[in-house]
Structure formats: C-alpha cells, structure tokens
Amino acid sequence: MRRYLQVFLLAVAFDLYWALVVLFREQGLIIWLALAILACLLLPSAYRLYAIGLAAAGCLLDALWVLTGLISFRSESLIPLWMVALWLMFATVWTQLARTTTLPGWLLTLLAAVGGPVAYLIGERLGAITFLEPTFIVVSWMAPGWLVLMLFFHLLMGRQK
C-alpha cells in the first residue's frame, strides 16, 4: 500500500508543478529550473541519464512540432526555458515512476500517449501555447509522437533492468 501512496503523491506533486509552470511561465523561471534540476539530482545516479535523455527527446519533439507549424510557444525562442524545465521535471518523475511501479511498461506508454496530448490541450486553453492547426490535427500528431517517444524510453529502461 505504501508504494501506491508514493505514486499518488508523486503524481499530485508533478501536477501541481505543471500547473504552476504553465500558469506563471517566465515569472518563476529560476524556481522552475532549480526544482527540475534538484529533482533530477535526487534520482539515483544510474537513472539520471535516462531522465536527461527523455527530457532532451521531449524538447526535440516540441521543436519538431514548432518547426512543422503545429504549435507555437508564446516566446521569442524555439522552445522557452520554462518548457525545458517542465520536460526535465516530467522526465525525472516518469523515470522514478518507471523504476518503482509494478505497472507494465506498455500500460505506462499508453497512459503517456493519452496524458501528454491532454496536457498540451490544457496548456493551450491556459494560453501557454497556441495550436496553429485545428485541435484534432494537432492532437492527431501529438498522440503518436508521445507514443513513440515513450515506447523507446520504456524499451531502453527495460533493457537495463
């Protein structure tokens, strides 16, 4: 029972972090980056590279969506630093979840393939990003993007266990 409580608290903490980052973006940039870096450093050293790799791959996926004209962040840079912090925190939390949960990797992959695009939908409604194409088209590209990203992540993590 204790493990379920840890997973629940981890999810709630990440959701709170996500909401604060999306709502305040640049206003709390130093805090968002510091918290994400600290969380990553708290991972066991053998897993930090997985989290950093997932964060980098996620940022590249966002860059691809920006460059192809699916989304736009309301910033001057391709990907704003608050989004980089969000990816690092997500990757850290997801790595911890994948490392400690008894849920199968395929189920976690499917959860991410649904949850990722939903987070972007909410972020768009909160004004953090702009969909440059109709919502259905954007989500139709995001879901398989998240699926492939998380599939590779879980396959990589599974080979190292």
Sequence and secondary structure as in RCSB ss.txt:
>XXXX:A:sequence
MRRYLQVFLLAVAFDLYWALVVLFREQGLIIWLALAILACLLLPSAYRLYAIGLAAAGCLLDALWVLTGLISFRS
ESLIPLWMVALWLMFATVWTQLARTTTLPGWLLTLLAAVGGPVAYLIGERLGAITFLEPTFIVVSWMAPGWLVLM
LFFHLLMGRQK
>XXXX:A:secstr
 HHHHHHHHHHHHHHHHHHHHHHHGGGGHHHHHHHHHHHHHHS HHHHHHHHHHHHHHHHHHHHHHHTTSEEESS
SSSS HHHHHHHHHHHHHHHHHHHH  S HHHHHHHHHHHHHHHHHHHHHTTSEEESS HHHHHHHHHHHHHHHH
HHHHHHHHHH 
